[in-house]
């Protein structure tokens, strides 16, 4: 059995790390936590430090896709997720895959341009 080198062994991410993943402000994530009841990262200690897990990051990815990428208003995104979460998830996954393909194609093009 081969070792999976792409597997992420980190269990928790700080709000700063998650904000950087999506090029957001930390305050935007805090606001989304208020607006979307399903986005509730674990908090620890008396300071209530947020600890995002992979499942929380997937929720942020879904909200980010609707609000920042596709231009939905917060209320429309909330309604979309309440009515058709699976459809929204499928579209977000497809978009993420297409972005990855575009990046690979751009790398290939740059290599070909150098030849």
SVG drawing of the C-alpha trace seen along z (x, -y; Angstrom):
<svg xmlns="http://www.w3.org/2000/svg" viewBox="-36 -42 49 44">
<polyline fill="none" stroke="black" stroke-width="0.4" points="0.0,0.0 1.4,-3.4 1.8,-6.3 -0.6,-9.2 1.6,-12.3 -1.2,-14.6 -3.1,-13.7 -3.3,-16.6 -2.6,-15.6 -3.6,-18.9 -6.9,-18.6 -7.6,-22.3 -7.0,-25.5 -7.1,-29.0 -9.5,-31.7 -6.4,-33.4 -5.4,-30.3 -8.9,-29.8 -9.2,-33.5 -5.9,-33.2 -7.1,-30.1 -10.0,-32.0 -8.4,-35.5 -11.0,-36.8 -10.9,-39.0 -11.3,-37.3 -14.3,-39.6 -16.0,-38.1 -15.7,-34.6 -17.1,-35.8 -20.0,-37.5 -20.7,-34.3 -20.8,-32.4 -23.7,-34.7 -25.5,-34.4 -25.2,-30.7 -26.3,-28.6 -24.4,-25.4 -21.0,-27.2 -20.0,-26.7 -16.3,-26.0 -15.2,-24.6 -14.1,-27.1 -11.7,-26.4 -10.5,-28.1 -11.8,-31.1 -10.9,-33.3 -13.2,-31.2 -10.5,-30.7 -12.0,-29.3 -10.7,-26.0 -11.9,-25.1 -11.9,-21.5 -12.0,-20.1 -15.8,-19.9 -16.0,-23.6 -13.6,-24.5 -15.9,-22.7 -18.8,-24.8 -16.7,-28.0 -15.8,-26.8 -19.5,-26.4 -20.4,-29.8 -17.4,-31.4 -18.4,-29.9 -22.0,-31.2 -21.2,-34.7 -17.8,-35.7 -17.5,-33.6 -21.1,-33.5 -22.2,-36.8 -25.2,-35.7 -26.3,-38.0 -26.1,-36.5 -29.9,-36.0 -30.0,-34.3 -27.0,-32.1 -28.7,-31.1 -31.9,-30.3 -30.1,-28.3 -28.3,-26.2 -31.6,-25.5 -33.4,-24.4 -30.8,-22.6 -27.5,-22.1 -26.6,-19.0 -26.9,-20.9 -24.9,-23.8 -22.2,-21.4 -22.0,-19.7 -21.6,-23.0 -19.0,-24.2 -17.0,-20.9 -17.2,-21.2 -16.0,-24.8 -13.1,-23.9 -12.1,-21.1 -12.3,-23.4 -10.2,-26.0 -7.6,-23.3 -7.7,-22.2 -7.3,-25.8 -4.2,-26.2 -2.7,-23.0 -3.4,-24.2 -1.8,-27.6 1.3,-25.8 1.5,-23.7 1.1,-26.7 3.9,-28.5 6.2,-25.5 5.3,-25.3 5.9,-29.0 9.4,-28.5 10.2,-25.9"/>
</svg>
